[in-house]
Amino acid sequence: MKKMLFLACMALTLAACEKDPDMNQLDADLVVYTDHDNNAAFDGYKTYFLPDSILEAGGYKASYWKDENAKALVDAVAQQMDSRGYTRLTDPEKKDQADVGVQLSYVAQTNHVVSYAAMSLKVAPLDNSFSM
């Protein structure tokens, strides 16, 4: 009997282990939203401004995502813009001179879980007393 209980506990322990997610599949849940003027003549634009960080909106205050992952995303967007013939302006003081402004934003989703322990009531028969 003890051997069966031990094997059952081992099986539950192994079943409870969760494999790490496939990092290549994490972007399957991403939503990309773009906004532009349908009447804009993009062939007349030559320069663009793209900040070196990603705006992270979430919580009470916006912050900026600046690690190596953010840099990789910013570099990928810059490479695509450069391949289309645009010239990137990198000086933040000249961003108003750019023909096109590009802002990468990340919306952080935070889930809050509130739980509590259930109370158990023990009722004694016929004497109307109980304990918690």
Residue pairs with C-beta under 8 A, 6 or more apart in sequence:
42 100
44 99
45 86
45 99
45 100
46 85
46 86
46 87
46 99
47 86
47 87
47 88
47 89
47 97
47 98
47 99
47 100
48 81
48 86
48 87
48 88
48 89
48 98
48 99
48 100
48 101
48 102
49 88
49 89
49 92
49 94
49 95
49 98
49 100
49 101
49 102
50 74
50 77
50 78
50 81
50 88
50 102
50 103
50 104
51 74
51 92
51 103
51 104
52 66
52 71
52 74
52 90
53 64
53 65
53 66
53 70
53 74
54 64
54 65
54 66
54 70
54 73
54 74
54 104
54 105
54 106
55 62
55 64
55 65
55 103
55 104
55 105
55 106
56 62
56 63
56 64
56 65
56 105
56 106
56 107
56 108
57 105
57 106
57 107
57 108
58 106
58 107
58 108
58 109
58 110
59 108
59 110
65 106
73 104
74 104
77 102
77 104
78 88
81 88
81 102
82 88
86 100
89 95
89 97
89 98
95 101
119 132
120 132
121 130
121 132
122 130
122 131
122 132
123 130
124 130
124 131
